[in-house]
Amino acid sequence: MNKKFSCYYLVFFLSIIFAGCNEEKTIPAGNQTLNITKTSASDCKNETKSTQEEAQYIELSTVNENQLKVNFVNAVLNCCPGEIVSSACIEDSVLKVTFVETPPGGICDCICPYDLECIIDEMENREYEIEIFAGSNIPNASFSFTFSSDLSMKYDMN
């Protein structure tokens, strides 16, 4: 009788362990990758070997009622960055917009300002916290805005 009783306990504990292992991992609510419909970058405005900065600012505007146009004026990147690409996601309720150089860090030993632009698809009419990154893991700008069909704003970074 003791062996039968022990087997029941063993089966019971194993079923609890396996039930716990089958729990699905989910992405936190609201985390998602957003579609970028367009990315563009100006040519290098004025090549410089110093860290002298031009006035930097961000312009946000609505395109086609549900698209957000992000324009980062005078973003400092390598003076010959190769291709500049962008991505956008919502992570922990923060809209994160990233512009990166390919290859990372560019191929020259100098920096210059660029005007960077991207258009993000399928935005919802609501308030957002936004972080904008250009060639760094540290946000160049962080602020809030309310997306609507008539959004047109400028965020000065100075």
SVG drawing of the C-alpha trace seen along z (x, -y; Angstrom):
<svg xmlns="http://www.w3.org/2000/svg" viewBox="-8 -76 47 78">
<polyline fill="none" stroke="black" stroke-width="0.4" points="0.0,0.0 2.9,-2.4 4.3,-1.9 0.9,-2.7 0.5,-5.8 4.0,-7.0 3.2,-6.5 0.1,-8.7 2.2,-11.4 4.9,-11.2 2.3,-11.4 0.6,-14.3 3.9,-16.3 5.0,-15.6 1.7,-16.8 2.1,-20.1 5.7,-20.5 4.7,-19.8 1.7,-22.1 3.9,-24.9 6.3,-24.3 3.6,-24.6 2.7,-28.2 3.1,-30.3 5.3,-33.4 3.5,-36.4 4.8,-39.8 3.7,-42.5 0.6,-44.3 1.3,-47.2 4.7,-46.1 4.8,-46.1 7.0,-46.8 5.6,-49.6 5.8,-49.7 8.1,-52.4 6.8,-53.4 9.6,-55.8 13.1,-56.7 15.2,-59.5 18.4,-61.4 19.9,-64.6 23.5,-64.7 26.2,-65.7 25.5,-69.4 29.0,-70.5 31.7,-68.0 33.5,-68.8 36.3,-67.2 35.1,-68.6 32.0,-68.1 30.6,-71.5 26.8,-71.1 24.2,-72.8 20.9,-73.6 19.0,-70.3 15.3,-69.9 12.5,-67.4 9.5,-68.1 6.4,-65.8 3.5,-66.0 0.6,-63.9 0.6,-62.4 -2.6,-60.8 -4.5,-61.0 -2.8,-58.0 0.9,-58.3 3.5,-60.1 6.3,-61.9 9.4,-62.3 12.0,-64.8 15.2,-65.0 17.0,-68.1 20.8,-68.3 21.3,-64.8 25.0,-64.2 26.3,-61.0 29.5,-59.8 30.3,-62.0 30.2,-58.9 27.7,-56.6 26.8,-54.3 23.0,-53.8 20.9,-55.3 17.9,-53.2 15.1,-53.7 12.9,-51.5 10.0,-52.2 8.4,-50.2 6.3,-50.7 8.1,-49.2 6.8,-49.5 4.3,-52.2 7.1,-54.3 7.3,-55.0 10.9,-54.4 12.2,-55.8 15.7,-54.8 18.0,-56.0 21.1,-53.9 24.1,-53.9 25.0,-50.9 27.7,-49.8 27.5,-50.9 29.9,-53.8 30.3,-54.6 33.6,-54.3 35.2,-57.7 36.7,-59.4 34.6,-62.6 31.0,-63.7 28.5,-66.1 24.8,-67.0 22.0,-65.4 18.3,-65.9 16.7,-62.5 13.1,-61.6 10.8,-58.6 7.1,-58.0 5.5,-55.6 2.3,-53.8 -0.9,-53.1 -0.7,-55.5 -3.6,-55.8 -5.1,-59.1 -3.7,-59.2 -0.9,-60.6 2.6,-59.1 5.9,-59.2 8.6,-59.2 12.3,-58.6 14.4,-59.3 17.8,-57.7 20.3,-58.6 23.5,-56.4 23.4,-55.8 21.8,-53.6 21.1,-56.7 18.0,-58.7 18.8,-62.1 15.3,-63.3 12.6,-62.2 9.2,-64.0 5.5,-63.5 3.0,-64.4 -0.6,-63.7 -1.1,-62.2 -4.1,-63.5 -5.0,-64.2 -3.8,-67.8 -0.5,-67.2 2.2,-69.7 4.8,-70.4 8.5,-71.2 10.6,-70.0 13.7,-72.1 16.6,-70.0 18.6,-73.0"/>
</svg>
